[in-house]
Amino acid sequence: MNKDNEKNKEKKSAKKGKVGIVVSDKMDKTVVVKIDRLKMHAKYKKKYKVSKKYKAHDEGNEFKIGDKVMIMETKPISKDKKWVAKSIEK
């Protein structure tokens, strides 16, 4: 029983990460990251690209437009910010 509780805690504490490109850095300590993914049409089975933008916290204003960054999910920082920009991908 104790092992099952530990496994459930590990699953809940696993934070999601996404990789995207910075499209705006005009706000103070915030960047907007665009994430693209492929989705398949249910009927025609054709793949198409879907984009979504996330506001991510950037404490040091270190990320610039065009940087490929990894964002990690965190507790809400403000109304729109629930992600933190972690590192620049190569």
Stockholm file with secondary structure:
# STOCKHOLM 1.0

chainA/1-90         MNKDNEKNKEKKSAKKGKVGIVVSDKMDKTVVVKIDRLKMHAKYKKKYKVSKKYKAHDEGNEFKIGDKVMIMETKPISKDKKWVAKSIEK
#=GR chainA/1-90 SS CHHHHHHHHHHHHCCCEEEEEEEECCSTTEEEEEEEEEEECTTTCCEEEEEEEEEEECTTCCCCTTCEEEEEECSCSSSSCCEEEEEECC
#=GC SS_cons        CHHHHHHHHHHHHCCCEEEEEEEECCSTTEEEEEEEEEEECTTTCCEEEEEEEEEEECTTCCCCTTCEEEEEECSCSSSSCCEEEEEECC
//
